[in-house]
């Protein structure tokens, strides 16, 4: 059984989802893949996971690194979970690229190469946005492409964290806008 809670954030309404193991989702209203893994059978309720998640979000939206994680339960393929674990290692206020994550996955798997596009697919399907910081992943050339919540929200989250935005740009066209 999954439980849901709404959180009013500077990004708009967030829908939080959790099960007995931990947080399973945070979606920005109207984002791509909204509620993708949300059980059809869910109910609105307060639970301890939401208390820690709200505490984390309150600190984060004050512009500070919360310094802890609420209990999370990643739901996805083994590959997606491996990518999301790497996302959790990106420090607050810093960014990395899809290519660098692909190199890390390849090294962990003992293979020569990994597709940055495959990594991009896993990043894009991250169900626990903001806490698993997919917004901190950018293109190798500085492109701010590929945020399911919308490029405008990706920019706002990076600015909130104090990232120097002068080295990034929004592409004029592309499939991941």
GIBEL-V707126 format. One record per helix or strand. SS is the DSSP state (A for helix, B for strand). FROM is the first residue (numbers start at 1). TO is the last residue. If there is no record, write none. Layout:
BEGIN
SS;FROM;TO / SS;FROM;TO
END
This chain:
BEGIN
B;2;9 / B;12;18 / B;23;28 / B;42;44 / A;48;61 / B;72;72 / A;78;88 / B;96;97 / A;98;109 / A;116;124 / B;128;128 / A;134;136 / B;137;138 / B;143;143 / A;151;160 / A;165;167 / B;169;169
END
